[in-house]
Amino acid sequence: MNYFTTEDSQKIHTEQMRLSEIQNKELQDKIAVINKNSEE
């Protein structure tokens, strides 16, 4: 079993939040391109 300190969990959580924000942004960009293409 892995035991994380509070600081470790905080770092992991922050990193996960950052990664999901990046993924959301990329997803929104893709959706925007698809929407733009389907309008034409």
N, C-alpha and C positions, 0 to 999 in steps of 0.2 A: 504493500500500500504506500502511496505517496502522501506525505504530509506537507502541505504548503503553509508557509507563514502567511499572516494577513497581508503582508507587503507583497509576497509572491502572488497571491490571489488577485490583489489589486492590479498588479502589473499585467497578469494574464487577462483579466477582465478588460483593462484599458486597451490592450492589444487586440482583443477580439472585437471590441467596439469599433476600433479604428479600421480593422479589416472589413467588417460588415458595412461600414460607411463607404469604403472604397468600392466594394462589390455593388452596393445599392446605386452608387453614382454610375458605375459602368453599365449596370442594367438599365438605368434610366436613359443613358445615352443611346443604348441599343434600341430601346423602345421608341425613342424620339426619331431615330433614323428610319425604323420600320414605319412609323406613322407618316413621316414625311414622304417616304416612297409610295405608300398606299394612296396618298392624296393625289399623286401625279397621274 
